[in-house]
Amino acid sequence: MTTAGGTGYRVLLIDDNRDLLDLITQSLTLLGDYSVVTADNGADGLSLAVELRPDCAVIDVKMPGLDGYQLVRALRGDSDTAAIPLIILTALTQEHYHFAGLLAGADRYLTKPVTPSDLVQAIHEVVRLSEAERTRRLQALLDDAADVSS
Amino acid sequence: MNASMKDVPFVVHAERQIYAEYDRDRRLRISRVIAPAFASILTLLIVASQIVPQQFTGTRGNLGVIALCDALFILGAVAAARRRVNLATGSILIAALLIMALSVLVNQPFILSDLFTVPAVVIIGLSALIGRPWMILGTTALATAFVLFLSKSPSLMHDLADPNNVNSIGAFIVELWLLALVLYGAARGYRTVLRQISDVRVQYERARQLDDLKDQFITSVNHELRNPVMLLQGYVELLRLKGSELSAERRDDLIQRASRAGASLTRLVQSILDTRRIDQRAGDFDPEVLQVGEMVMASASLVDPLEGKGVERELHINVSHGLAVWGEKVRLQQILTNLLSNAIKYSAAGTPVEVNARVALEAIPRSSAWRLSRRNSGAERTERPMVEIAVRDHGLGVPPDQAPLLFQRFVRLPRDLASATVGNGLGLYLCRELAAAMGGRIWVESAGVEGEGSTFYLQLPLASSAGAEAT
């Protein structure tokens, strides 16, 4: 685990690419004045999320061990972490990955490359999401899925 | 069990076997019908002959032959069930020949056209149906021998005395052989057509696999490109937005990070372009004498330290002084850099990488040597001196069943695709093509056990001027 200080939101970054962790940490501290905590695998990310209850978590999908989808489901399934705003940040661009990410419980699904300012904006948006809005979005997604399957 | 890419033609051989498999399946399917059917009929016949013997006019010897034929058909059925195609078809044909002989012998005196022709034609037709082309000729030869044997029979001699049957024996044998030759030609033609159809199918399969590999490659490259692009774009934007507020030291750090991301992007694009370039100039080769030790050292210095996650690794080099190969500097450096880079990338930090080189005599396969000696009117050339460079790591190893895939274009092992290890599936393909362009080859040996690692072998022609010195 590494941390970078700031006075704004506390953001947990989980990605197995250390170069990207460095970039996003610098971006968030410079542009958003966030305090950033990083983990380079899903299992560490999960325990940090439980321990720190961050204001937002940015999660990669392809990671050794616990992958991003499993991590999102685990966080949403635990009442202590279910309300944490979650962003999936991945290089997987296909539509079905996107859908699977949102269905797992992520609030936003961003595909790399994302500029630092876009990422900061996305974090701002999801942090402000109310629980009611999150539930409404998930329900709409499930309705869409039901329409497609019927 | 060792996985080896030494036998690269295995893939080609396997493809060539596809058409043989079609024919084998066809013969097995027919045998699986004929053998049990005749075995059942003959078994019923034997049982009936024991229950109501008065209905059967044969000697005990005849019954013995029928029992033998029954046993052969049962053997054929069992062999067909176990996919032993030659045993199955051989048993059926011998049983059929015995039945033919029996039918002729028990019906003496006989007339060739009525009693011999039909079984002979049936048996030769059967051999064409379930046998290989040579079996048609074999069966016909046996039938001819049987006819000639019978021609000594007093009853046949009597039969031949009939002016209507004069010349029957000769004409009959000629007819048999004409039939056999027609069927032989048809069977060969059928096999040729089958081979051509199979070739088309092999080509189709190859094209389909290549298509799948390209899809996989595009997905992989798409994924691999996005990280360095995001790094480059991200650091540039940070510099643009916040550069003026940062200290010079911090600005330099961001610029260096952006630069590294750009270099990583360039390497990825370069390797993609290299595959195309190699495809286009495979024969364009400018060789020189290259000292192996120097080349290994130069290549090691080119390996990106980031491949080893920044951890220093021990490199053990065991190369005789003066050992040299006949090759092209840039190509050899590219191969060695790739092998060393992979050895570091796919093994745990702290484990060493070993490079050994020795002179090895490459044996030319016996069939090739035979063809070569025929072509060269007996020239004795069955092996040639090569330099074998082995790069060994102590990493994850390569699963034996996946080893043959490694040197194909766009291929990455499923394990690596699921891991964070960066790669584009082109490096070893390039190594194989570059080695082949220099008259050499490359293969891997690995038990697929984590910690035991893999050894990649590169063989290149020994530089003759250095050969005597080295050996």
Interface residues (C-beta under 8 A of the other chain):
Chain A: D16 N17 D19 L20 D22 L23 I24 Q26 S27 L30 L31 K62 M63 P64 A91 L92 T93 T111 K112 P113 V114 T115 P116 S117
Chain B: N222 H223 E224 R226 N227 V229 M230 L231 Q233 G234 Y235 E237 L238 L241 K242 L246 L254 R257 R260 A261 A418 S419 A420
